[in-house]
Each structure stands twice: as C-alpha cells, then as structure tokens.
Amino acid sequence: MMTMNRRGVLAAAGLALTTALTPVATFAQSGAPITLIVPYGGGGLIDGLVREIADSMSQTLGQPVLVENKPGANGIIGATLAAHAAPDGLTYFVGATGPLSLNVLLRDGLDYSMDSFAPVGTMMSGPLTISVPASMGGEDIDGLVAYAHERGTPLRYATLGPGSVTHLFGMVLQDRLGVDMVDVAYDNNPSAITDLIGGQNDLNFSTPISLVAHQESGDLVMLAISSPERHPRFPDLPTTTELGYPELVSSFWFGLLAPTGTPDSDITRVSEALQTALNSADLQERMNNVGMTPEVGGADAMQAQLDWDMDFWGGVITRNNIRLE
C-alpha cells in the first residue's frame, strides 16, 4: 500500500486548490465554429448586416462565426432549432420582435418560450412611420385626426398580417388618437405601399427607408417616425415624441440570445465580441444609411428589451384579446 508523508499531502492539497481556482476553458473556447441562427432567408438587408457582424466577431474571438439561415413559419422554425440546440456556447439565436416576443405572446403550443433563451446582447432596431397618401392632404398627426373625424368612416391601415408589429401598432395608434381604424393584411410591403399611394389604404407604418423615394416623388407623406429621437438618415422627419405622442414610440429589434444553460463565461465572451463589432463606426454608418439604428448593449440591455415587449406588446395583445393558431 502506498503511503504519503506530511509534505506530500500538503503538496497534493495545494495542487488541487490551484486546479480548482484556475479558469477552465469551455468547449466553445476551443476554436470550434460558432453558429448564429437567423430565422429569415438569406440575401436580405438584415442577413447582410448580421453576416458583417459575424465576420467582426470571428476576428475578435479567434474562431469562425457562421450564419445559418432557418426561415419559415414566422420565425418559429429558427427559434425552435435554437431553443433546442445544445447549450455548449456554440449556437446562438438572432432573435427579433416577431419570432421571439410576439410569437410567445400570441401563440399557444410553441416548442419554446422566453425561458428557453438567455440574453446575450442587442444588435439593432428599426423605427416605423406614420404615413399617408399625398391625396389626403395631411401634414401632421393632428391633421390626420381631423381628417378621420371629418370623414366619419374608419381609416384603413395596412399590416403584414395578424399579430405583426404593424398590426399591433395600428391598435396603439387607434387608441391614442381616438379614431376608428380597420386593418388590411398584405402578403408583402410593396403591395401595401402601392395601395397607399393609390388611396386604397389611408395609413401605412412601413420603415422610412422603404418610403423615402415615394415621399420625394410626392406620392405620400411620412408624418412622423416612431422613435424618441430623429434618425440621422432622415433628419427632417419629426418623431412621435416631439409631436406630443410619446406613447407611440415603437420599433422592431434584433438581438442575440443563447439556449438556456449556456455557460455564463461563453455568454460574456460572445457578448463582448458582439459589442466590439457594433461599436465600429463603419458598421454604424451602414446601419444608419439603410434606416436601422445600431443598438450596442450587453445581456442586461437585451433583457430590458424583452421585458419591455412583454409589458407593452403584451398589454396591447391582452386588451384586444388577440390569439393566433
């Protein structure tokens, strides 16, 4: 039987303590590729920005950061895959208002919930507009209200379907302005804009970047942008806040989340790389040029956005008793 003297016992104890106190690298820090699941198809505006962010993160982390597009079912396919991925620090979800917050609030029977994800960091947001056809003759929100009361019939507003941000924002606007409105669902935004210009609809809440050319041609008027501060790409467009309607501040967002159970050290490491990418002046300029707003923040900022969604959009959905299959 092997024996150990007092000095050997102390040496072994010291080695054990040192080992216990030494940070252990997780599997995700071994250099294996990290995957960002995007719940939309490739080739779009958001996909391009996410890929640029991923390239920067890869340089910071010293390992590949890949983008994997998993579109379908209003983001449910991508969200489900991310929620059930191994929490090993190698898979993250590019969450957004619709695929995460609104789906959880509106749908029963999902294979994921808010508890399925841990916040990592914010990425960007996009403001909405309150826009009308030029033929309406309105120049501000007060003029819109006067027009609605004079006409005496509900205003028609375009949406991208039941439960979308545009649908819910219309309900918020209706309550705040005290005018009757009815939603009209469209399969795509270009068709909705065409009908707005033609007068088949009275209101549109599209992003300003998709409407600016039509305003410059005199076909429509963007009355306001739904952000607390003016956007650098649209410096002449007043905000709902400065026009006296701070309750109409709203946007759609994109952020990074991890499957619940992902090690805190990995979340911190990836969050820091994300923030480094978003602090790039060139990337921020490109985001602003396409009408997005850079959102540089860590896990706390991402959690705050989720909490806001649950309170604000959750309230709208509850008051209007909206459920989706």
C-alpha positions in Angstrom: 0.0 0.0 0.0 1.4 3.4 -1.0 2.0 5.9 1.8 2.5 9.7 1.7 4.3 11.8 4.2 3.1 15.2 5.6 5.0 17.2 2.9 3.5 15.2 0.1 0.0 15.6 1.5 0.4 19.4 1.6 1.8 19.5 -1.9 -1.1 17.5 -3.3 -3.6 19.7 -1.5 -2.0 22.8 -2.9 -2.1 21.4 -6.4 -5.8 20.5 -6.1 -6.6 24.0 -4.8 -4.7 25.6 -7.7 -6.5 23.5 -10.2 -9.9 24.4 -8.7 -9.2 28.1 -8.8 -7.8 28.0 -12.4 -10.5 29.0 -15.0 -11.3 26.1 -17.2 -11.8 26.9 -20.9 -15.2 25.8 -22.2 -15.7 23.7 -25.3 -16.8 26.9 -27.1 -13.4 28.4 -26.5 -11.6 25.6 -28.2 -11.8 27.3 -31.6 -14.8 25.3 -32.9 -17.1 27.3 -35.2 -19.9 29.3 -33.6 -23.2 29.4 -35.4 -25.7 32.3 -35.4 -29.2 31.0 -36.4 -31.1 33.7 -38.4 -34.9 33.0 -38.7 -35.1 34.6 -42.1 -33.9 33.8 -45.6 -30.5 34.7 -46.9 -29.7 37.7 -49.1 -31.8 40.3 -47.3 -30.9 43.5 -45.6 -30.8 42.1 -42.1 -29.0 39.0 -43.2 -26.3 41.1 -44.8 -25.8 43.1 -41.6 -25.7 40.0 -39.4 -23.1 38.5 -41.6 -20.9 41.6 -41.3 -21.3 41.4 -37.5 -20.4 37.7 -37.6 -17.2 38.4 -39.5 -16.1 41.0 -36.9 -17.0 38.7 -34.1 -14.9 36.0 -35.7 -11.9 38.2 -35.7 -12.4 39.2 -32.0 -13.0 35.6 -30.8 -10.3 34.0 -33.0 -12.7 31.3 -34.3 -15.2 31.1 -37.1 -18.6 32.6 -36.6 -21.0 31.3 -39.2 -24.5 32.4 -40.1 -27.2 29.8 -40.7 -30.5 30.8 -42.3 -33.5 28.9 -41.0 -36.6 30.8 -42.3 -40.2 29.8 -42.1 -43.4 29.9 -40.0 -42.9 33.5 -39.0 -39.6 32.7 -37.4 -40.8 29.7 -35.4 -38.5 27.2 -37.3 -35.3 29.1 -36.5 -36.4 29.9 -32.9 -37.2 26.3 -32.2 -33.9 25.0 -33.6 -32.0 27.5 -31.5 -34.0 26.8 -28.3 -33.3 23.1 -28.5 -29.6 23.4 -29.5 -27.0 22.1 -27.1 -26.1 24.9 -24.6 -22.4 24.4 -25.3 -21.7 28.0 -26.3 -21.5 27.2 -30.0 -25.1 28.1 -31.0 -26.8 31.5 -30.7 -30.1 32.9 -32.0 -30.6 36.2 -33.8 -33.9 36.9 -32.2 -36.3 39.6 -33.2 -39.6 41.1 -32.1 -41.8 38.8 -34.2 -40.0 35.4 -34.0 -39.5 35.7 -30.2 -41.6 38.2 -28.3 -44.8 38.3 -30.4 -44.8 34.6 -31.1 -44.6 33.8 -27.4 -47.3 36.3 -26.6 -49.7 35.3 -29.4 -49.4 31.6 -29.8 -50.1 28.5 -27.7 -48.2 25.3 -28.1 -44.9 26.6 -29.2 -41.9 24.4 -28.6 -40.1 27.3 -27.0 -40.8 30.2 -24.5 -38.9 33.1 -23.1 -37.3 30.8 -20.6 -35.7 28.9 -23.5 -33.2 31.7 -24.1 -30.6 33.6 -22.2 -29.9 37.2 -23.3 -26.5 37.9 -24.9 -26.7 41.4 -26.4 -28.7 43.9 -28.5 -27.9 44.4 -32.2 -30.1 47.0 -34.0 -33.7 48.3 -34.2 -35.8 49.7 -36.9 -38.4 52.5 -36.5 -41.8 52.6 -38.0 -43.5 55.6 -39.7 -47.0 57.0 -39.7 -47.5 57.6 -43.4 -50.5 58.7 -45.5 -51.2 59.2 -49.2 -50.4 62.7 -50.5 -54.0 62.9 -51.7 -55.2 63.0 -48.1 -53.7 66.5 -47.7 -52.4 65.9 -44.1 -49.1 67.3 -42.9 -49.0 66.1 -39.3 -50.7 63.8 -36.9 -53.2 66.4 -35.7 -54.3 66.8 -39.4 -54.7 63.1 -39.6 -57.1 63.1 -36.6 -59.1 66.0 -38.1 -59.3 64.1 -41.4 -60.6 61.0 -39.7 -63.3 62.8 -37.8 -64.4 64.7 -40.8 -64.6 61.6 -43.0 -66.6 59.7 -40.4 -65.6 56.2 -41.5 -62.8 54.0 -40.2 -59.3 54.6 -41.6 -57.9 51.6 -43.4 -54.3 50.7 -42.4 -52.0 48.2 -44.0 -50.4 45.4 -42.0 -48.1 42.5 -42.7 -50.6 40.1 -41.1 -52.4 39.5 -37.9 -50.1 39.8 -34.8 -47.4 41.6 -36.7 -45.8 44.8 -35.3 -47.7 46.8 -37.9 -51.0 45.3 -36.9 -50.4 45.9 -33.2 -49.0 49.4 -33.7 -52.2 50.3 -35.5 -54.2 49.3 -32.5 -52.0 51.5 -30.3 -52.4 54.4 -32.7 -56.2 54.0 -32.8 -56.5 54.1 -29.0 -54.1 57.1 -28.6 -55.7 59.2 -31.3 -59.3 58.2 -30.6 -60.2 57.4 -34.2 -61.7 54.3 -35.7 -59.4 52.1 -37.8 -59.6 48.8 -39.6 -56.6 46.7 -40.5 -56.0 45.3 -44.0 -53.5 42.4 -44.3 -50.9 42.2 -47.1 -48.6 39.5 -48.1 -45.8 41.9 -48.8 -44.8 45.5 -48.2 -44.5 46.7 -51.8 -48.2 45.9 -52.5 -49.3 47.7 -49.4 -47.3 50.8 -50.4 -48.8 50.7 -53.9 -52.3 50.7 -52.5 -51.4 53.5 -50.1 -50.3 55.7 -53.0 -53.4 54.8 -54.9 -55.7 55.7 -52.0 -57.0 52.2 -51.3 -55.5 52.5 -47.9 -55.2 55.5 -45.6 -52.3 54.6 -43.4 -49.0 52.7 -43.6 -46.4 52.0 -40.9 -43.5 50.9 -43.1 -39.9 51.7 -42.3 -38.8 55.1 -43.6 -36.2 53.6 -45.9 -38.9 51.8 -47.9 -40.9 55.0 -48.3 -38.4 57.8 -48.7 -38.4 57.6 -52.6 -42.2 57.8 -52.7 -42.2 60.8 -50.4 -39.6 62.6 -52.5 -41.7 61.9 -55.6 -44.7 63.5 -53.9 -46.8 60.3 -53.7 -47.1 60.0 -50.0 -46.3 61.9 -46.8 -44.4 60.5 -43.8 -46.0 62.4 -40.9 -43.7 61.0 -38.2 -41.2 58.4 -37.2 -41.9 56.2 -34.2 -38.5 56.8 -32.4 -37.7 59.0 -29.4 -35.0 60.9 -31.4 -34.7 61.8 -35.0 -32.9 59.3 -37.2 -29.7 60.6 -38.8 -30.7 59.2 -42.2 -34.0 61.2 -42.0 -33.1 64.4 -40.1 -36.2 66.3 -41.4 -38.7 63.6 -40.2 -40.2 64.6 -36.8 -40.6 62.0 -34.1 -43.9 61.0 -32.5 -42.4 62.2 -29.2 -41.6 65.7 -30.3 -45.1 65.9 -31.8 -46.6 65.2 -28.4 -47.2 61.5 -28.7 -44.5 59.7 -26.7 -46.8 56.7 -26.3 -46.3 56.0 -30.0 -42.6 55.2 -29.7 -42.2 51.7 -31.1 -39.8 49.7 -33.3 -38.8 46.2 -34.3 -35.5 44.9 -32.9 -32.8 42.3 -33.5 -30.6 40.8 -30.8 -28.5 37.8 -29.8 -29.6 35.1 -27.4 -28.3 31.7 -26.3 -30.0 28.5 -25.4 -30.7 28.5 -21.7 -27.9 26.7 -19.8 -25.1 28.1 -21.9 -22.1 28.8 -19.6 -22.0 32.4 -18.4 -18.4 32.7 -19.5 -19.3 31.9 -23.0 -22.2 34.4 -23.0 -19.9 37.1 -21.6 -17.2 36.4 -24.2 -19.6 36.4 -27.1 -21.5 39.5 -25.8 -18.2 41.4 -25.7 -17.3 40.4 -29.2 -20.8 41.5 -30.4 -20.4 44.9 -28.7 -17.0 45.3 -30.3 -18.5 44.7 -33.7 -21.3 47.1 -33.2 -19.0 49.8 -31.9 -17.5 50.0 -35.4 -18.1 53.5 -36.9 -18.3 52.0 -40.4 -20.9 49.4 -39.4 -22.9 52.0 -37.6 -22.8 54.3 -40.6 -24.0 51.4 -42.9 -26.9 50.6 -40.5 -28.0 54.3 -40.4 -27.8 54.5 -44.1 -30.3 51.7 -44.5 -32.6 53.1 -41.9 -31.6 50.9 -39.0 -30.5 52.1 -35.6 -27.4 50.5 -34.0 -28.1 49.2 -30.5 -24.9 48.5 -28.6 -25.7 46.7 -25.3 -25.0 43.5 -23.4 -27.2 40.9 -21.7 -28.9 43.5 -19.4 -29.9 45.6 -22.4 -31.3 42.6 -24.2 -33.2 41.5 -21.2 -34.6 45.0 -20.8 -35.9 44.9 -24.4 -37.6 41.5 -23.7 -39.2 42.9 -20.6 -40.5 46.0 -22.5 -42.0 43.7 -25.1 -43.8 41.6 -22.5 -45.2 44.8 -20.9 -46.0 46.9 -24.0 -47.0 44.4 -26.7 -48.4 42.0 -24.1 -50.7 44.8 -22.9 -51.9 45.5 -26.5 -52.5 41.8 -27.1 -54.4 41.3 -23.9 -56.6 44.4 -24.2 -57.5 43.4 -27.7 -57.9 39.7 -27.0 -55.7 38.6 -29.9 -54.6 34.9 -30.3 -53.0 33.2 -33.2 -53.0 29.5 -34.2 
